[in-house]
């Protein structure tokens, strides 16, 4: 339930096109709806400008489907992250038009895609193995109405690849850098641009990477100013934050 939907209800009541009791019926689930196994935050879109997103990992396929179907009644765009294809199959049975994005591991139900603004977001990955997290960030940003440039496999082991794409990266208003191993790419990019950099450590790497902890600590200890860090493999969080910055 977004601001536009609420304003429509209020205007219809004011003009007499909608009876007050019917308006109450439409608004009865604010601020949240108790589904027994989940409390849906229908008020979130009004508070933040973006609807609640479904974190699918750990939920059953039927729970995911019921939650997404209910959220989609009142929101134009609903996202499910960390979703399997089996989860998607359950969702598409009751949410026609829902799509599955394998690389991003995301389900997206979209009634009317948000028109991209003029401010771009660049999503930069160090390696091909980081693409699933990068795609989660890129797709999240796109669903939330942003134009996204993808620059993949430009890590520090072959830094000339990054330099070849610098003109595209510098055109962006926000830059998301996704890297595993030692996570050095975020510091390098941060030292080359005058825009905010959101660093995403990934769990990609050998033993001493400690499932992303090595990259996380490198990014937190970056000597480049203007670099912020989200949680390990949290492409969604990076895409969301970049969208908020772009909306300012």
Buried (B, 14 or more C-beta within 10 A) or exposed (E): BBEEBBEBBEEBBEEEEBEEEEBEEBBEBBBBBEEEEBEBBBBBBBEEBBBBBBBBEEBEBBBBBBBBBBBBEBBBBBBBBBBBEEBBEBBBEBBEEBEBBEEBBBBBBBEEEBEBBEBBBBBBBBBEBBBBBBBBBBBBBBBBBBBBBBBBBBBBEEEEBBEEBBEBBBEBBBBBBBBBBBBBBBBBBBBBBEBBBBBBBBBBBEEEBBBBBBBBBBBBEBEBEBBBBBEBBBBBBBBBBBBBBBEE
